Amino acid sequence: MGSSNDYIHIVMVPFMAHGHLIPFLALAKQIHHQTGFNIAIANTPLNIQYLRSTLRGNPIPGIHFLELQFNSSDHGLPPNTENTENLSLDLIGKFFASSVYLKTPFYNLLKDIVKKQCTPPLCVIADVFFGWAVDVANSLNTINIAFSTGGAYGTLAYVSLWTNLPHRRTDNEEFNVPGFPDRCKFHVSQLHEFLRKADGTDLWSKFMQPQILSSFKSFGWLCNTVEEIEPFGLDLLRKYIKSPVWSIGPLLPKSWLINSSAPASVRQHAGKEPGISPEKCVQWLDMHSDDSVLYISFGSQNTISPSNMMELATGLEKAGKPFLWVIRPPLGFDLKAEFKPEWLPEGFEDRMSRNNQGLLVKNWAPQLEILSHRSTGAFLSHCGWNSTMESLSQGVKIIGWPLVAEQAYNSKMLVEEMGVAVELTRGVRSSISSDKVKEVIEMVMGKEGKGRDMKRKTQEIAEHIMAAVKDEGNEKGSSIKALDDFVSTITTARK
């Protein structure tokens, strides 16, 4: 291997969504920190601009950003559409399909790297959705490693459901999924409408099936999870794909995992400006007792229907528990538009503010700081994997409301395998009642019974997560060892 500072050891290519870009960058930082390797992250210009912005003007010398040309207008998409952020559901499928056209610019970029340094990189680390990267890597004498930014259980459910479409072979609402034992039956309501309607000839199937099947041919997989918290899911995933799977998570800021009072690194990790200052959030949380506050957020790209928003607000008021709600316009409205009081019960925000029961934060909040605060007792979440890992790492119980992607499978695992969550409802088209909201909040946030059991289990999981990232002298956690083994394996493969 060359010793030049320009030598690229690993080239990464994430899918164009914030929930993928951020874990890829975190993985690049982790590998660079442990090995000193130079890493190049390739993506479209606007996503590269976004990744640079998350570093807040503090570039890391060993991490390089390389642009892949992409013109969304060529694929029937609005101009400058390079990310799923704020993309309407009817355009999401077209956007996924368009990502296949990154294959040629990526091949040319990798070929230029090989020509410049006279030897290929040790490996390509490509998103599971970019199965085409396997052929590109092989053609230039390197290997492809597939990276799943989700957990093991959710990843297996996602890839098996899309490649097998088992729900199409039965009239039952419950069915078995290849790769899972019979006891893990899935329900049709856990499938996003795109998957529910898929038959192998639709736009989604024609993208997902070849990309996932090609990713199965990768040299190995990386998974953003922890061996000790997902032994069942990891065992199933390894048996199904018949390849090495290195569990290298959680890909969260190390300084925050070890010491939760690291606001600068938290804001840097997120790459967004909060709708309220982190200091004001902390001041509000400081006014409440330990484990008393319910934090509510549906992720950076999701929202709920107008009727469900009304019912949720009414249920929160009935429950009487303090809450911090990251709120956006409901379904059917522009997510970036100003929030209107008419979407909530009359006088709701004033009442919540006046009696100090609720804090409504428009658009985005400093999630890591909220979850690590002593007063945060539970998280009403969409169960996206990044949010799930952030919550579990701080021992915070979860009320699940999965909406899209693999979120329902994450929720299923949190409820059935881990016992750290209760599902309020699922899907964007579901409906809830204020009484159900009140009932679930009271059960989860209770100090006895179910609430107490969930708290004990989340604290055990938090301890496992902290232990997994420990790196002190000869004492290394499982995720650090997994990354060491991954590096050793790709280095040996080169030899």
Secondary structure per residue as TSV (DSSP state, phi and psi in degrees):
chain	resnum	aa	ss	phi	psi
A	1	M	-	360.0	145.2
A	2	G	-	-73.6	157.2
A	3	S	-	-105.0	-0.7
A	4	S	S	-64.2	147.4
A	5	N	T	-66.1	-16.5
A	6	D	T	-88.3	-9.4
A	7	Y	-	-68.1	125.4
A	8	I	-	-96.4	116.0
A	9	H	S	-82.6	-38.2
A	10	I	E	-138.0	136.2
A	11	V	E	-112.8	128.8
A	12	M	E	-111.5	144.8
A	13	V	E	-139.1	98.4
A	14	P	-	-83.1	158.4
A	15	F	-	-68.5	157.2
A	16	M	S	-89.2	72.1
A	17	A	S	-151.9	143.9
A	18	H	H	-59.0	-34.9
A	19	G	H	-68.5	-9.1
A	20	H	H	-108.1	-42.4
A	21	L	H	-59.9	-45.1
A	22	I	H	-65.9	-46.3
A	23	P	H	-62.6	-35.4
A	24	F	H	-62.5	-43.8
A	25	L	H	-64.3	-41.3
A	26	A	H	-62.6	-39.3
A	27	L	H	-65.4	-41.4
A	28	A	H	-59.9	-44.3
A	29	K	H	-61.4	-43.8
A	30	Q	H	-63.1	-46.4
A	31	I	H	-64.5	-44.2
A	32	H	H	-62.2	-41.5
A	33	H	H	-63.5	-40.6
A	34	Q	H	-81.9	-25.1
A	35	T	H	-121.4	-22.2
A	36	G	-	79.0	3.7
A	37	F	-	-62.0	147.7
A	38	N	-	-87.1	132.5
A	39	I	E	-127.2	134.7
A	40	A	E	-110.4	130.8
A	41	I	E	-107.0	120.8
A	42	A	E	-105.1	134.0
A	43	N	E	-166.6	-179.0
A	44	T	-	-72.9	158.6
A	45	P	H	-53.8	-45.3
A	46	L	H	-69.1	-32.6
A	47	N	H	-72.7	-34.9
A	48	I	H	-64.3	-41.1
A	49	Q	H	-60.5	-41.7
A	50	Y	H	-63.3	-46.7
A	51	L	H	-61.0	-41.8
A	52	R	H	-60.7	-39.1
A	53	S	H	-65.8	-28.8
A	54	T	H	-69.5	-18.7
A	55	L	T	-85.7	-4.9
A	56	R	T	53.0	43.3
A	57	G	T	74.3	13.0
A	58	N	-	-117.4	73.6
A	59	P	-	-62.4	149.2
A	60	I	-	-99.4	117.5
A	61	P	T	-52.7	-32.5
A	62	G	T	-86.6	-0.1
A	63	I	E	-115.5	121.0
A	64	H	E	-112.2	148.9
A	65	F	E	-116.8	126.1
A	66	L	E	-123.4	136.1
A	67	E	E	-91.5	139.5
A	68	L	-	-111.5	122.4
A	69	Q	-	-69.4	136.9
A	70	F	-	-155.3	125.9
A	71	N	-	-116.6	104.5
A	72	S	G	-61.2	-30.2
A	73	S	G	-63.5	-25.8
A	74	D	G	-68.0	-14.5
A	75	H	G	-117.4	21.6
A	76	G	T	72.9	23.2
A	77	L	-	-109.2	157.2
A	78	P	-	-59.0	152.7
A	79	P	T	-55.0	145.4
A	80	N	T	60.8	28.6
A	81	T	-	-89.3	101.6
A	82	E	-	-125.7	9.7
A	83	N	S	-154.2	152.9
A	84	T	S	-72.2	-13.0
A	85	E	T	-53.3	124.1
A	86	N	T	61.9	19.7
A	87	L	-	-87.0	134.1
A	88	S	-	-69.7	153.9
A	89	L	H	-57.5	-35.5
A	90	D	H	-70.7	-15.8
A	91	L	H	-101.9	-11.4
A	92	I	H	-60.5	-44.9
A	93	G	H	-61.0	-42.4
A	94	K	H	-63.7	-36.9
A	95	F	H	-66.4	-45.4
A	96	F	H	-57.9	-47.4
A	97	A	H	-60.0	-35.7
A	98	S	H	-68.2	-23.1
A	99	S	G	-65.7	-19.7
A	100	V	G	-61.6	-26.0
A	101	Y	G	-75.4	0.4
A	102	L	G	-79.6	-10.3
A	103	K	H	-59.0	-48.1
A	104	T	H	-66.9	-49.4
A	105	P	H	-60.9	-32.5
A	106	F	H	-70.1	-41.1
A	107	Y	H	-58.0	-46.5
A	108	N	H	-63.5	-40.0
A	109	L	H	-63.9	-45.3
A	110	L	H	-66.4	-38.2
A	111	K	H	-62.6	-39.7
A	112	D	H	-63.9	-38.8
A	113	I	H	-63.7	-45.6
A	114	V	H	-61.3	-43.0
A	115	K	H	-64.6	-41.2
A	116	K	H	-68.2	-41.1
A	117	Q	H	-103.6	5.0
A	118	C	T	61.6	15.4
A	119	T	S	-161.5	146.0
A	120	P	-	-72.7	160.1
A	121	P	-	-61.7	164.2
A	122	L	S	-60.2	-38.6
A	123	C	E	-165.1	166.0
A	124	V	E	-104.9	135.4
A	125	I	E	-110.9	110.4
A	126	A	E	-117.6	149.5
A	127	D	E	-57.6	146.2
A	128	V	T	-55.7	-30.6
A	129	F	T	-74.4	-8.4
A	130	F	-	-108.5	61.2
A	131	G	T	-59.7	-26.1
A	132	W	H	-60.0	-19.3
A	133	A	H	-67.8	-21.9
A	134	V	H	-62.1	-48.5
A	135	D	H	-63.8	-40.9
A	136	V	H	-61.1	-47.9
A	137	A	H	-61.7	-47.4
A	138	N	H	-60.9	-39.6
A	139	S	H	-67.6	-19.8
A	140	L	T	-114.1	25.0
A	141	N	T	61.4	37.1
A	142	T	-	-130.5	-172.5
A	143	I	E	-120.2	154.9
A	144	N	E	-106.6	134.3
A	145	I	E	-112.4	123.8
A	146	A	E	-82.5	137.2
A	147	F	E	-117.9	120.0
A	148	S	E	-97.7	120.5
A	149	T	S	-79.0	-3.2
A	150	G	S	-97.6	-171.5
A	151	G	-	-85.4	173.7
A	152	A	H	-69.4	-47.8
A	153	Y	H	-61.6	-49.7
A	154	G	H	-64.0	-37.8
A	155	T	H	-64.4	-47.4
A	156	L	H	-61.7	-44.9
A	157	A	H	-58.3	-45.3
A	158	Y	H	-62.8	-51.8
A	159	V	H	-70.3	-35.2
A	160	S	H	-71.8	-41.6
A	161	L	H	-62.0	-44.1
A	162	W	H	-70.4	-37.7
A	163	T	H	-83.2	-22.3
A	164	N	H	-109.1	-23.0
A	165	L	-	44.7	53.1
A	166	P	G	-64.1	-24.9
A	167	H	G	-68.9	-16.1
A	168	R	G	-79.3	-13.1
A	169	R	G	-99.3	8.4
A	170	T	-	-145.5	154.6
A	171	D	S	-94.2	-6.9
A	172	N	S	-75.6	148.5
A	173	E	S	-74.4	-26.3
A	174	E	E	-104.4	143.6
A	175	F	E	-155.7	162.0
A	176	N	-	-88.2	150.7
A	177	V	-	-119.1	126.0
A	178	P	T	-52.1	134.0
A	179	G	T	102.5	-19.3
A	180	F	S	-110.0	145.7
A	181	P	-	-66.5	162.2
A	182	D	T	-58.2	-29.7
A	183	R	T	-67.1	-20.2
A	184	C	S	-93.4	59.1
A	185	K	-	-69.6	143.0
A	186	F	E	-104.5	156.3
A	187	H	E	-116.1	144.7
A	188	V	G	-58.2	-28.0
A	189	S	G	-69.9	-12.6
A	190	Q	G	-85.2	-2.9
A	191	L	S	-97.2	134.0
A	192	H	-	-62.7	152.0
A	193	E	H	-58.1	-31.7
A	194	F	H	-63.2	-42.5
A	195	L	H	-73.3	-38.7
A	196	R	H	-59.6	-38.0
A	197	K	H	-88.9	-10.2
A	198	A	-	-63.7	140.3
A	199	D	-	-133.7	9.1
A	200	G	S	97.5	-17.4
A	201	T	S	-111.0	-6.8
A	202	D	S	-79.4	168.4
A	203	L	H	-55.9	-44.1
A	204	W	H	-66.4	-46.9
A	205	S	H	-61.2	-40.9
A	206	K	H	-68.6	-19.8
A	207	F	H	-88.9	-55.1
A	208	M	H	-62.4	-47.7
A	209	Q	H	-62.3	-51.7
A	210	P	H	-66.3	-34.2
A	211	Q	H	-69.2	-44.3
A	212	I	H	-67.7	-45.2
A	213	L	H	-61.7	-36.0
A	214	S	H	-68.8	-37.6
A	215	S	H	-62.5	-29.2
A	216	F	T	-62.0	-20.3
A	217	K	T	-88.3	4.4
A	218	S	S	-64.6	159.0
A	219	F	S	-63.6	-32.1
A	220	G	E	-173.3	174.7
A	221	W	E	-125.2	147.1
A	222	L	E	-109.6	141.5
A	223	C	E	-134.1	132.5
A	224	N	S	-81.2	65.9
A	225	T	S	-146.7	-175.4
A	226	V	-	-123.8	131.3
A	227	E	T	-51.8	-44.3
A	228	E	T	-74.0	-22.4
A	229	I	T	-97.1	-16.6
A	230	E	-	-130.5	47.1
A	231	P	H	-60.8	-37.4
A	232	F	H	-66.9	-52.0
A	233	G	H	-62.1	-40.5
A	234	L	H	-66.6	-39.9
A	235	D	H	-61.9	-45.4
A	236	L	H	-63.8	-43.9
A	237	L	H	-63.0	-44.2
A	238	R	H	-62.2	-41.5
A	239	K	H	-66.7	-34.8
A	240	Y	H	-74.4	-46.3
A	241	I	H	-90.6	-12.0
A	242	K	T	55.2	43.0
A	243	S	S	-141.9	161.6
A	244	P	-	-61.8	139.3
A	245	V	E	-127.3	116.4
A	246	W	E	-97.2	120.3
A	247	S	E	-90.8	108.0
A	248	I	-	-118.4	17.9
A	249	G	-	-90.4	179.5
A	250	P	-	-84.9	141.6
A	251	L	-	-85.9	70.4
A	252	L	S	-117.6	158.9
A	253	P	-	-55.6	123.2
A	254	K	H	-58.8	-40.1
A	255	S	H	-62.5	-32.2
A	256	W	H	-75.6	-37.2
A	257	L	H	-64.0	-39.0
A	258	I	H	-83.3	-39.6
A	259	N	-	-139.4	106.2
A	260	S	S	-71.2	-5.4
A	261	S	-	-94.9	66.3
A	262	A	-	-131.8	66.2
A	263	P	H	-60.5	-35.4
A	264	A	H	-63.7	-45.1
A	265	S	H	-69.3	-29.4
A	266	V	H	-65.4	-48.4
A	267	R	H	-65.7	-35.6
A	268	Q	H	-64.7	-41.3
A	269	H	H	-61.2	-41.1
A	270	A	H	-76.5	-34.1
A	271	G	-	71.9	17.1
A	272	K	S	-133.4	155.4
A	273	E	-	-90.0	127.8
A	274	P	-	-68.8	155.1
A	275	G	S	-73.3	-9.9
A	276	I	S	-146.1	149.0
A	277	S	-	-67.0	143.2
A	278	P	H	-55.1	-34.3
A	279	E	H	-62.5	-41.8
A	280	K	H	-67.4	-37.7
A	281	C	H	-60.5	-47.7
A	282	V	H	-63.6	-41.3
A	283	Q	H	-59.6	-42.7
A	284	W	H	-66.2	-44.3
A	285	L	H	-63.8	-34.7
A	286	D	H	-60.2	-24.8
A	287	M	T	-77.7	-6.0
A	288	H	S	-114.6	155.8
A	289	S	-	-76.1	167.8
A	290	D	T	-57.2	137.4
A	291	D	T	56.2	28.8
A	292	S	-	-104.7	-16.0
A	293	V	E	-98.4	135.9
A	294	L	E	-95.8	122.7
A	295	Y	E	-96.6	133.1
A	296	I	E	-124.9	122.7
A	297	S	E	-157.2	139.0
A	298	F	-	-107.6	24.7
A	299	G	-	86.1	176.8
A	300	S	S	-80.3	-12.4
A	301	Q	S	-127.5	7.7
A	302	N	-	-118.5	156.9
A	303	T	-	-151.3	179.3
A	304	I	-	-121.5	171.5
A	305	S	-	-71.2	158.8
A	306	P	H	-57.5	-41.3
A	307	S	H	-68.0	-39.4
A	308	N	H	-68.2	-32.0
A	309	M	H	-64.8	-41.7
A	310	M	H	-62.7	-46.7
A	311	E	H	-65.5	-39.8
A	312	L	H	-62.5	-45.8
A	313	A	H	-61.8	-44.0
A	314	T	H	-63.7	-41.5
A	315	G	H	-64.7	-38.0
A	316	L	H	-62.5	-43.6
A	317	E	H	-65.3	-39.4
A	318	K	H	-64.7	-40.1
A	319	A	H	-67.1	-30.9
A	320	G	-	73.6	7.8
A	321	K	-	-85.8	146.0
A	322	P	-	-64.5	144.2
A	323	F	E	-145.6	152.3
A	324	L	E	-123.1	116.0
A	325	W	E	-117.6	119.3
A	326	V	E	-85.2	111.4
A	327	I	E	-120.0	140.1
A	328	R	-	-132.5	164.7
A	329	P	-	-53.7	146.4
A	330	P	-	-72.9	174.4
A	331	L	T	-53.4	140.8
A	332	G	T	94.1	-5.6
A	333	F	S	-123.4	158.7
A	334	D	-	-65.3	118.8
A	335	L	T	-60.8	-26.0
A	336	K	T	-89.3	-4.7
A	337	A	S	-74.2	166.8
A	338	E	-	-70.8	140.3
A	339	F	-	-73.9	135.4
A	340	K	-	-105.0	134.9
A	341	P	G	-56.9	-27.0
A	342	E	G	-66.1	-13.8
A	343	W	G	-80.2	-3.9
A	344	L	S	-124.2	161.8
A	345	P	S	-55.2	147.5
A	346	E	T	-56.2	128.5
A	347	G	T	73.4	7.7
A	348	F	H	-58.9	-51.5
A	349	E	H	-64.2	-39.4
A	350	D	H	-62.7	-45.1
A	351	R	H	-62.7	-44.6
A	352	M	H	-64.5	-37.3
A	353	S	H	-71.4	-41.0
A	354	R	H	-65.5	-41.5
A	355	N	T	-97.0	7.2
A	356	N	T	65.4	22.7
A	357	Q	-	-80.8	-37.7
A	358	G	E	-136.0	146.2
A	359	L	E	-120.8	118.8
A	360	L	E	-98.6	122.9
A	361	V	E	-112.1	122.0
A	362	K	E	-80.4	128.7
A	363	N	S	79.5	-61.0
A	364	W	-	-154.0	144.6
A	365	A	-	-133.7	159.5
A	366	P	-	-75.1	83.7
A	367	Q	H	-60.0	-43.5
A	368	L	H	-61.2	-39.4
A	369	E	H	-69.4	-35.4
A	370	I	H	-68.1	-47.8
A	371	L	H	-65.6	-29.0
A	372	S	T	-87.5	-2.5
A	373	H	S	-77.8	143.0
A	374	R	T	-60.5	-27.9
A	375	S	T	-82.7	-14.0
A	376	T	E	-77.2	118.5
A	377	G	E	-107.3	-24.7
A	378	A	E	-155.7	160.8
A	379	F	E	-130.0	114.0
A	380	L	E	-84.5	108.6
A	381	S	E	-131.8	155.5
A	382	H	-	-76.3	-7.0
A	383	C	-	67.7	28.1
A	384	G	-	-61.8	148.6
A	385	W	H	-66.2	-38.0
A	386	N	H	-61.0	-46.0
A	387	S	H	-64.4	-39.4
A	388	T	H	-60.5	-46.8
A	389	M	H	-66.8	-36.5
A	390	E	H	-63.3	-41.7
A	391	S	H	-68.1	-48.7
A	392	L	H	-64.2	-35.0
A	393	S	H	-66.6	-18.9
A	394	Q	T	-107.4	9.2
A	395	G	T	67.1	33.5
A	396	V	-	-101.2	125.4
A	397	K	E	-64.6	158.1
A	398	I	E	-125.0	134.9
A	399	I	E	-105.2	116.6
A	400	G	E	-89.0	135.7
A	401	W	-	-139.7	72.4
A	402	P	-	-66.3	143.5
A	403	L	-	-118.5	-52.0
A	404	V	S	-140.4	-175.5
A	405	A	T	50.3	-133.4
A	406	E	T	-95.3	12.9
A	407	Q	H	-60.7	-37.0
A	408	A	H	-66.9	-30.5
A	409	Y	H	-75.8	-35.4
A	410	N	H	-62.5	-45.1
A	411	S	H	-61.4	-43.9
A	412	K	H	-57.0	-45.4
A	413	M	H	-66.0	-43.5
A	414	L	I	-61.1	-36.0
A	415	V	I	-78.8	-52.9
A	416	E	I	-84.6	-36.9
A	417	E	I	-97.1	-38.2
A	418	M	I	-99.5	-28.2
A	419	G	-	67.8	29.8
A	420	V	-	-112.2	6.3
A	421	A	E	-141.7	156.2
A	422	V	E	-126.8	133.9
A	423	E	E	-90.1	124.8
A	424	L	-	-77.0	-47.7
A	425	T	-	-166.0	-177.6
A	426	R	-	-147.2	145.9
A	427	G	S	91.1	156.4
A	428	V	T	-77.8	-20.8
A	429	R	T	-98.4	1.6
A	430	S	-	-71.1	168.9
A	431	S	-	-131.7	146.6
A	432	I	-	-126.5	163.8
A	433	S	-	-116.0	153.0
A	434	S	H	-62.6	-31.6
A	435	D	H	-67.3	-39.0
A	436	K	H	-66.0	-40.5
A	437	V	H	-57.4	-49.2
A	438	K	H	-59.6	-46.1
A	439	E	H	-61.1	-47.0
A	440	V	H	-68.2	-41.7
A	441	I	H	-60.2	-45.6
A	442	E	H	-64.6	-37.9
A	443	M	H	-68.0	-48.6
A	444	V	H	-69.3	-38.7
A	445	M	H	-88.1	-0.1
A	446	G	-	-66.2	151.6
A	447	K	S	-88.0	-8.5
A	448	E	S	-121.5	172.8
A	449	G	H	58.3	-132.0
A	450	K	H	-57.2	-44.7
A	451	G	H	-60.1	-41.3
A	452	R	H	-67.5	-42.3
A	453	D	H	-62.4	-43.0
A	454	M	H	-61.7	-41.6
A	455	K	H	-62.1	-43.3
A	456	R	H	-61.0	-43.7
A	457	K	H	-68.0	-39.8
A	458	T	H	-66.4	-34.8
A	459	Q	H	-67.4	-37.8
A	460	E	H	-63.7	-42.7
A	461	I	H	-64.8	-41.4
A	462	A	H	-58.4	-40.2
A	463	E	H	-64.9	-40.1
A	464	H	H	-62.3	-41.3
A	465	I	H	-64.7	-46.4
A	466	M	H	-60.2	-42.0
A	467	A	H	-65.5	-33.8
A	468	A	H	-66.0	-27.7
A	469	V	T	-102.9	9.9
A	470	K	-	-68.3	134.4
A	471	D	E	-146.4	80.0
A	472	E	E	-127.8	102.9
A	473	G	T	60.2	-120.6
A	474	N	T	-84.7	-5.6
A	475	E	E	-96.6	107.1
A	476	K	E	-123.2	137.0
A	477	G	-	-76.9	170.1
A	478	S	H	-62.1	-36.2
A	479	S	H	-72.5	-34.1
A	480	I	H	-68.2	-43.1
A	481	K	H	-63.0	-39.6
A	482	A	H	-62.9	-41.1
A	483	L	H	-67.5	-39.8
A	484	D	H	-59.4	-43.3
A	485	D	H	-66.7	-39.1
A	486	F	H	-59.6	-48.0
A	487	V	H	-62.3	-43.9
A	488	S	H	-60.5	-41.0
A	489	T	H	-67.0	-45.9
A	490	I	H	-70.5	-29.5
A	491	T	H	-69.6	-41.3
A	492	T	H	-66.7	-38.7
A	493	A	H	-59.5	-37.5
A	494	R	H	-62.7	-44.3
A	495	K	-	-65.5	360.0
